[in-house]
């Protein structure tokens, strides 16, 4: 999968590395600011019980 993405990025090595870094940063930002906040209320981490 990563080889397929790398082959389809435009430009020489430096440009591909920069675009790949931007894509990873965008993915991390999407997860931190959109996905995780929407999923967090559904997770049972607040249900602490002692038995």
WOTAGI-V667417 format. One record per backbone hydrogen bond with DSSP energy under -0.5 kcal/mol. NH is the residue of the N-H (numbers start at 1). CO is the residue of the C=O. E is the energy in kcal/mol with one decimal. If there is no record, write none. Layout:
nh={NH NH}
co={CO CO}
e={E E}
//
This chain:
nh={5 6 7 8 9 9 16 17 18 19 20 21 22 23 24 25 26 27 28 29 30 31 32 33 34 35 36 38 39 40 41 42 43 43 46 47 48 49}
co={1 2 3 4 5 6 12 13 14 15 16 17 18 19 20 21 22 23 24 25 26 27 28 29 30 30 31 34 35 36 37 39 39 40 43 44 46 47}
e={-2.2 -2.7 -2.4 -1.4 -0.8 -0.8 -2.6 -2.8 -2.2 -2.6 -2.6 -2.2 -2.3 -2.5 -2.3 -2.4 -2.4 -2.2 -2.4 -2.4 -2.4 -2.3 -2.7 -2.6 -1.8 -1.8 -2.8 -1.2 -1.8 -2.2 -0.6 -1.6 -0.6 -1.3 -0.5 -1.0 -1.6 -0.6}
//
